Amino acid sequence: MSVLDMIGPVMIGPSSSHTAGACRIGLLARAILDATPEKAAITLHGSFAKTGRGHGTDRALVAGLLGMKPDDGRLPDALAEAERAGLALSWSEGNLGNLHPNSVRLALDGEGRHTTVVGSSIGGGVVEIVEIDGVGVRFGGARHTLLVGHEDFYGAIATVTRVVADDRVNIAALSSNRDRRGGEAVMCLELDARLSGEALAWIARIHGMNWVRMLPPVMDEG
């Protein structure tokens, strides 16, 4: 049992699920956009919709989008910080399907980019990102995470993993999903270390790769 299991995460706020977890979802969504968000359309699901604002979920999500961590003292004032930063927010409640009750969809725009991320806070500050731009994924941000959006083509996974191996980085977990055969796909590799800039640039140059993101951990690995 880890210290996190015994005492919970270091954070600002009343609830690890509604505050620390929500902040980490925001952090991961910001990293997936790979830009400073200028607009965020936020759809709260389940318990996040019913009780989230009372537990600070709205402030925590926005704090993460602004790059704050769960223990950042500015988190309670995140909505005011967003206004000062020019981040336009819109809020709604909706049924996102068969997901954990503490779930949210973040549709983000910034620096000419757009992404839609669905994430769940599953307890104790632990989170899962479950969808990116309509394609199913599953990772929690405990490790360095390589995300590759690409066309669904033969040998895509082997091509990327070869570059990772040549960079002498070990793969802890790997998953890949697509919206349809030959359509859009997202590859997710959880790594023991960050890939080098050279390796990331090499992957980005591979034909059929649409975007590449190297996400840092947002929490301690359990």
Contacts in CASP RR format, 6 or more apart in sequence:
PFRMAT RR
TARGET T0000
AUTHOR 0000-0000-0000
METHOD contacts of the structure
MODEL  1
MSVLDMIGPVMIGPSSSHTAGACRIGLLARAILDATPEKAAITLHGSFAK
TGRGHGTDRALVAGLLGMKPDDGRLPDALAEAERAGLALSWSEGNLGNLH
PNSVRLALDGEGRHTTVVGSSIGGGVVEIVEIDGVGVRFGGARHTLLVGH
EDFYGAIATVTRVVADDRVNIAALSSNRDRRGGEAVMCLELDARLSGEAL
AWIARIHGMNWVRMLPPVMDEG
2 220 0 8 1.000
2 222 0 8 1.000
4 124 0 8 1.000
4 220 0 8 1.000
4 222 0 8 1.000
8 16 0 8 1.000
8 124 0 8 1.000
8 125 0 8 1.000
9 16 0 8 1.000
9 20 0 8 1.000
9 21 0 8 1.000
9 70 0 8 1.000
9 124 0 8 1.000
9 125 0 8 1.000
9 219 0 8 1.000
10 70 0 8 1.000
10 71 0 8 1.000
11 19 0 8 1.000
11 20 0 8 1.000
11 23 0 8 1.000
11 70 0 8 1.000
11 71 0 8 1.000
11 125 0 8 1.000
12 19 0 8 1.000
12 70 0 8 1.000
12 71 0 8 1.000
12 72 0 8 1.000
12 73 0 8 1.000
12 75 0 8 1.000
12 76 0 8 1.000
13 19 0 8 1.000
13 20 0 8 1.000
13 55 0 8 1.000
13 56 0 8 1.000
13 60 0 8 1.000
13 75 0 8 1.000
13 76 0 8 1.000
14 55 0 8 1.000
14 56 0 8 1.000
15 55 0 8 1.000
15 56 0 8 1.000
16 123 0 8 1.000
16 124 0 8 1.000
16 125 0 8 1.000
17 102 0 8 1.000
17 121 0 8 1.000
17 122 0 8 1.000
17 123 0 8 1.000
17 124 0 8 1.000
17 125 0 8 1.000
18 47 0 8 1.000
18 48 0 8 1.000
18 51 0 8 1.000
18 52 0 8 1.000
18 54 0 8 1.000
18 55 0 8 1.000
18 56 0 8 1.000
18 57 0 8 1.000
18 60 0 8 1.000
18 102 0 8 1.000
18 121 0 8 1.000
19 55 0 8 1.000
19 56 0 8 1.000
19 57 0 8 1.000
19 59 0 8 1.000
19 60 0 8 1.000
19 70 0 8 1.000
19 75 0 8 1.000
20 60 0 8 1.000
20 70 0 8 1.000
20 121 0 8 1.000
20 124 0 8 1.000
20 125 0 8 1.000
21 60 0 8 1.000
21 70 0 8 1.000
21 102 0 8 1.000
21 121 0 8 1.000
21 123 0 8 1.000
21 124 0 8 1.000
21 125 0 8 1.000
21 126 0 8 1.000
21 127 0 8 1.000
22 48 0 8 1.000
22 56 0 8 1.000
22 57 0 8 1.000
22 60 0 8 1.000
22 61 0 8 1.000
22 102 0 8 1.000
22 104 0 8 1.000
22 121 0 8 1.000
23 60 0 8 1.000
23 61 0 8 1.000
23 63 0 8 1.000
23 64 0 8 1.000
23 68 0 8 1.000
23 69 0 8 1.000
23 70 0 8 1.000
23 75 0 8 1.000
24 64 0 8 1.000
24 70 0 8 1.000
24 121 0 8 1.000
24 125 0 8 1.000
24 127 0 8 1.000
24 141 0 8 1.000
24 218 0 8 1.000
24 219 0 8 1.000
25 61 0 8 1.000
25 64 0 8 1.000
25 104 0 8 1.000
25 106 0 8 1.000
25 117 0 8 1.000
25 119 0 8 1.000
25 120 0 8 1.000
25 121 0 8 1.000
25 127 0 8 1.000
25 129 0 8 1.000
26 61 0 8 1.000
26 63 0 8 1.000
26 64 0 8 1.000
26 65 0 8 1.000
26 106 0 8 1.000
27 64 0 8 1.000
27 65 0 8 1.000
27 67 0 8 1.000
27 68 0 8 1.000
27 69 0 8 1.000
27 218 0 8 1.000
28 117 0 8 1.000
28 119 0 8 1.000
28 127 0 8 1.000
28 129 0 8 1.000
28 140 0 8 1.000
28 141 0 8 1.000
28 215 0 8 1.000
28 218 0 8 1.000
29 64 0 8 1.000
29 65 0 8 1.000
29 106 0 8 1.000
29 108 0 8 1.000
29 115 0 8 1.000
29 117 0 8 1.000
29 129 0 8 1.000
30 36 0 8 1.000
30 37 0 8 1.000
30 64 0 8 1.000
30 65 0 8 1.000
30 66 0 8 1.000
30 67 0 8 1.000
30 108 0 8 1.000
31 213 0 8 1.000
31 215 0 8 1.000
31 216 0 8 1.000
32 115 0 8 1.000
32 117 0 8 1.000
32 129 0 8 1.000
32 132 0 8 1.000
32 147 0 8 1.000
32 213 0 8 1.000
32 215 0 8 1.000
33 108 0 8 1.000
33 110 0 8 1.000
33 113 0 8 1.000
33 114 0 8 1.000
33 115 0 8 1.000
34 113 0 8 1.000
34 211 0 8 1.000
34 213 0 8 1.000
35 110 0 8 1.000
35 111 0 8 1.000
35 112 0 8 1.000
35 113 0 8 1.000
36 85 0 8 1.000
36 110 0 8 1.000
36 111 0 8 1.000
37 65 0 8 1.000
37 87 0 8 1.000
37 108 0 8 1.000
37 109 0 8 1.000
37 110 0 8 1.000
38 86 0 8 1.000
38 87 0 8 1.000
38 88 0 8 1.000
38 109 0 8 1.000
38 110 0 8 1.000
38 111 0 8 1.000
39 87 0 8 1.000
39 88 0 8 1.000
39 89 0 8 1.000
39 90 0 8 1.000
39 108 0 8 1.000
39 109 0 8 1.000
39 110 0 8 1.000
40 62 0 8 1.000
40 65 0 8 1.000
40 87 0 8 1.000
40 88 0 8 1.000
40 89 0 8 1.000
40 90 0 8 1.000
40 106 0 8 1.000
40 107 0 8 1.000
40 108 0 8 1.000
40 109 0 8 1.000
41 90 0 8 1.000
41 92 0 8 1.000
41 106 0 8 1.000
41 107 0 8 1.000
42 58 0 8 1.000
42 61 0 8 1.000
42 89 0 8 1.000
42 90 0 8 1.000
42 91 0 8 1.000
42 92 0 8 1.000
42 104 0 8 1.000
42 105 0 8 1.000
42 106 0 8 1.000
42 107 0 8 1.000
43 92 0 8 1.000
43 93 0 8 1.000
43 94 0 8 1.000
43 96 0 8 1.000
43 104 0 8 1.000
43 105 0 8 1.000
43 107 0 8 1.000
44 52 0 8 1.000
44 57 0 8 1.000
44 91 0 8 1.000
44 92 0 8 1.000
44 93 0 8 1.000
44 94 0 8 1.000
44 104 0 8 1.000
45 93 0 8 1.000
45 94 0 8 1.000
45 95 0 8 1.000
45 96 0 8 1.000
45 97 0 8 1.000
45 99 0 8 1.000
45 101 0 8 1.000
45 103 0 8 1.000
45 104 0 8 1.000
45 105 0 8 1.000
46 94 0 8 1.000
46 95 0 8 1.000
46 101 0 8 1.000
46 102 0 8 1.000
46 103 0 8 1.000
47 101 0 8 1.000
47 102 0 8 1.000
48 57 0 8 1.000
48 101 0 8 1.000
48 102 0 8 1.000
48 103 0 8 1.000
48 104 0 8 1.000
48 121 0 8 1.000
49 93 0 8 1.000
49 94 0 8 1.000
52 58 0 8 1.000
57 104 0 8 1.000
58 79 0 8 1.000
58 91 0 8 1.000
59 75 0 8 1.000
59 76 0 8 1.000
59 77 0 8 1.000
59 78 0 8 1.000
59 79 0 8 1.000
60 70 0 8 1.000
60 75 0 8 1.000
60 78 0 8 1.000
61 104 0 8 1.000
61 106 0 8 1.000
62 78 0 8 1.000
62 79 0 8 1.000
62 81 0 8 1.000
62 82 0 8 1.000
62 87 0 8 1.000
62 89 0 8 1.000
63 72 0 8 1.000
63 74 0 8 1.000
63 75 0 8 1.000
63 78 0 8 1.000
63 81 0 8 1.000
64 78 0 8 1.000
65 82 0 8 1.000
65 87 0 8 1.000
65 106 0 8 1.000
65 108 0 8 1.000
66 78 0 8 1.000
66 81 0 8 1.000
66 82 0 8 1.000
66 85 0 8 1.000
66 87 0 8 1.000
68 74 0 8 1.000
68 75 0 8 1.000
68 78 0 8 1.000
69 218 0 8 1.000
70 125 0 8 1.000
74 81 0 8 1.000
79 89 0 8 1.000
82 89 0 8 1.000
96 103 0 8 1.000
96 104 0 8 1.000
96 105 0 8 1.000
96 118 0 8 1.000
99 118 0 8 1.000
99 119 0 8 1.000
99 120 0 8 1.000
99 130 0 8 1.000
100 120 0 8 1.000
100 121 0 8 1.000
100 122 0 8 1.000
100 128 0 8 1.000
102 120 0 8 1.000
102 121 0 8 1.000
102 122 0 8 1.000
102 123 0 8 1.000
103 118 0 8 1.000
103 119 0 8 1.000
103 120 0 8 1.000
103 121 0 8 1.000
103 130 0 8 1.000
104 118 0 8 1.000
104 119 0 8 1.000
104 120 0 8 1.000
105 116 0 8 1.000
105 117 0 8 1.000
105 118 0 8 1.000
105 119 0 8 1.000
106 116 0 8 1.000
106 117 0 8 1.000
106 118 0 8 1.000
106 119 0 8 1.000
107 114 0 8 1.000
107 115 0 8 1.000
107 116 0 8 1.000
108 114 0 8 1.000
108 115 0 8 1.000
108 116 0 8 1.000
108 117 0 8 1.000
115 132 0 8 1.000
115 133 0 8 1.000
116 131 0 8 1.000
116 132 0 8 1.000
116 133 0 8 1.000
116 134 0 8 1.000
117 129 0 8 1.000
117 131 0 8 1.000
117 132 0 8 1.000
118 129 0 8 1.000
118 130 0 8 1.000
118 131 0 8 1.000
118 132 0 8 1.000
119 127 0 8 1.000
119 128 0 8 1.000
119 129 0 8 1.000
119 130 0 8 1.000
119 131 0 8 1.000
120 127 0 8 1.000
120 128 0 8 1.000
120 130 0 8 1.000
121 127 0 8 1.000
122 128 0 8 1.000
125 219 0 8 1.000
126 140 0 8 1.000
126 219 0 8 1.000
127 140 0 8 1.000
127 141 0 8 1.000
127 218 0 8 1.000
127 219 0 8 1.000
128 138 0 8 1.000
128 139 0 8 1.000
128 140 0 8 1.000
129 137 0 8 1.000
129 138 0 8 1.000
129 139 0 8 1.000
129 140 0 8 1.000
129 141 0 8 1.000
130 136 0 8 1.000
130 137 0 8 1.000
130 138 0 8 1.000
131 137 0 8 1.000
132 147 0 8 1.000
132 186 0 8 1.000
133 184 0 8 1.000
133 186 0 8 1.000
134 179 0 8 1.000
135 177 0 8 1.000
135 178 0 8 1.000
135 179 0 8 1.000
135 184 0 8 1.000
135 185 0 8 1.000
135 186 0 8 1.000
136 177 0 8 1.000
136 186 0 8 1.000
137 147 0 8 1.000
137 175 0 8 1.000
137 177 0 8 1.000
137 186 0 8 1.000
137 188 0 8 1.000
138 175 0 8 1.000
138 188 0 8 1.000
139 145 0 8 1.000
139 173 0 8 1.000
139 175 0 8 1.000
139 188 0 8 1.000
139 190 0 8 1.000
140 219 0 8 1.000
141 190 0 8 1.000
141 215 0 8 1.000
141 217 0 8 1.000
141 218 0 8 1.000
141 219 0 8 1.000
142 190 0 8 1.000
142 217 0 8 1.000
142 218 0 8 1.000
142 219 0 8 1.000
142 220 0 8 1.000
142 221 0 8 1.000
142 222 0 8 1.000
143 172 0 8 1.000
143 173 0 8 1.000
143 190 0 8 1.000
143 191 0 8 1.000
143 192 0 8 1.000
143 217 0 8 1.000
143 221 0 8 1.000
144 190 0 8 1.000
144 191 0 8 1.000
144 192 0 8 1.000
144 193 0 8 1.000
144 194 0 8 1.000
144 195 0 8 1.000
144 214 0 8 1.000
144 215 0 8 1.000
144 216 0 8 1.000
144 217 0 8 1.000
145 188 0 8 1.000
145 189 0 8 1.000
145 190 0 8 1.000
145 191 0 8 1.000
145 214 0 8 1.000
145 215 0 8 1.000
145 217 0 8 1.000
146 160 0 8 1.000
146 164 0 8 1.000
146 187 0 8 1.000
146 188 0 8 1.000
146 189 0 8 1.000
146 190 0 8 1.000
146 191 0 8 1.000
146 195 0 8 1.000
146 212 0 8 1.000
146 213 0 8 1.000
146 214 0 8 1.000
146 215 0 8 1.000
147 186 0 8 1.000
147 187 0 8 1.000
147 188 0 8 1.000
147 189 0 8 1.000
147 212 0 8 1.000
147 213 0 8 1.000
147 214 0 8 1.000
147 215 0 8 1.000
148 160 0 8 1.000
148 186 0 8 1.000
148 187 0 8 1.000
148 189 0 8 1.000
148 203 0 8 1.000
148 209 0 8 1.000
148 211 0 8 1.000
148 212 0 8 1.000
148 213 0 8 1.000
149 184 0 8 1.000
149 185 0 8 1.000
149 186 0 8 1.000
149 187 0 8 1.000
149 209 0 8 1.000
149 210 0 8 1.000
149 211 0 8 1.000
149 212 0 8 1.000
150 156 0 8 1.000
150 184 0 8 1.000
150 185 0 8 1.000
150 186 0 8 1.000
150 187 0 8 1.000
150 208 0 8 1.000
150 209 0 8 1.000
150 210 0 8 1.000
151 182 0 8 1.000
151 183 0 8 1.000
151 184 0 8 1.000
151 185 0 8 1.000
151 208 0 8 1.000
151 210 0 8 1.000
152 178 0 8 1.000
152 180 0 8 1.000
152 181 0 8 1.000
152 182 0 8 1.000
152 183 0 8 1.000
152 184 0 8 1.000
152 185 0 8 1.000
153 182 0 8 1.000
153 208 0 8 1.000
156 176 0 8 1.000
156 185 0 8 1.000
156 187 0 8 1.000
156 208 0 8 1.000
157 174 0 8 1.000
157 176 0 8 1.000
157 187 0 8 1.000
159 206 0 8 1.000
160 187 0 8 1.000
160 189 0 8 1.000
160 203 0 8 1.000
160 206 0 8 1.000
161 171 0 8 1.000
161 174 0 8 1.000
161 189 0 8 1.000
163 199 0 8 1.000
163 202 0 8 1.000
163 203 0 8 1.000
164 171 0 8 1.000
164 189 0 8 1.000
164 191 0 8 1.000
164 195 0 8 1.000
164 199 0 8 1.000
166 199 0 8 1.000
167 195 0 8 1.000
167 196 0 8 1.000
167 198 0 8 1.000
167 199 0 8 1.000
169 191 0 8 1.000
169 192 0 8 1.000
169 193 0 8 1.000
169 194 0 8 1.000
169 195 0 8 1.000
169 199 0 8 1.000
170 191 0 8 1.000
170 192 0 8 1.000
170 193 0 8 1.000
171 189 0 8 1.000
171 190 0 8 1.000
171 191 0 8 1.000
171 192 0 8 1.000
172 190 0 8 1.000
172 191 0 8 1.000
172 192 0 8 1.000
173 188 0 8 1.000
173 189 0 8 1.000
173 190 0 8 1.000
174 187 0 8 1.000
174 188 0 8 1.000
174 189 0 8 1.000
174 190 0 8 1.000
175 187 0 8 1.000
175 188 0 8 1.000
176 185 0 8 1.000
176 186 0 8 1.000
176 187 0 8 1.000
176 188 0 8 1.000
177 185 0 8 1.000
177 186 0 8 1.000
178 184 0 8 1.000
178 185 0 8 1.000
178 186 0 8 1.000
179 185 0 8 1.000
184 210 0 8 1.000
194 214 0 8 1.000
194 216 0 8 1.000
195 214 0 8 1.000
200 212 0 8 1.000
200 214 0 8 1.000
203 209 0 8 1.000
203 212 0 8 1.000
204 211 0 8 1.000
204 212 0 8 1.000
END
